[in-house]
Amino acid sequence: MARHEQAGRRTGTGEIRRLWPAERDIFKAHLLRLDATTRRERFGAAVNDAFLESYALTTFGVGGLVYAYIEDGAVRGAAELRGLEDIVARTGEAAFSVERDWRRAGIGETLFRRLITAARNRGIGTLYMTCLPENVAMRRLAQKFEAELVGGYSDVEGTIATGAPTPFTILDEAFDNARGFATLALSLQRKLWRPAFLNRSAPRP
């Protein structure tokens, strides 16, 4: 099986949380699993594995954050918020990717809500998104959040007013980040413990 092919089916037991820089590899693996059509929908053009590997390296910079749907340790859907470094403009760019076998399960909508909350809490009053005209699912999703869509020949641009932060949105993100960071810490501990356990368990000559 090629590395960019799907490697399973959804079980509905996953979670949505923020991804951290230490989890760049599972984000990259998600991008590489996207089929050709989904890649084109996400990036607006055909892209190869080398492009995706390079893209994953720069995603967790100062100006962006990522929320993901994670199931059995693998990222199956991701939402990116970019433009955080531009404090003056108070605008951000949103982008989404969901693996084909995990679509039509409400993952994109939940990721969208998380992204809007994160944008509000950072003073981003306006979110922009771009999709291809034939990407009906993304256009419908944007309309659920009252996005103003302007169609063109090559793409459709959407604008979403996020609103101001509230104590509820700030606490909501804080709890989510704490839970996600705890999950990451536990995962890293397990990776460290496993080699040590195997070394202790190995029979001595």
Buried (B, 14 or more C-beta within 10 A) or exposed (E): EEEBEBBEEBEEEBEBBBBBEEBBEBBBBBBBBBBEEBBBBBBBEEBEBEBBEEBBEEBBEEBBBBBBBBBEEBBBBBBBBBBBEEEEEBBBBBBBBBBEBBBEBEBBEBBBBBBBBBBBBBEBBBBBBBBBEEBEBBBEBBEEBEBEEEEEEEEBBBBBEBEEBEEEBEEBBEEBBEEBEEBBEEEEEEEEEEEEEEEEEEEEE
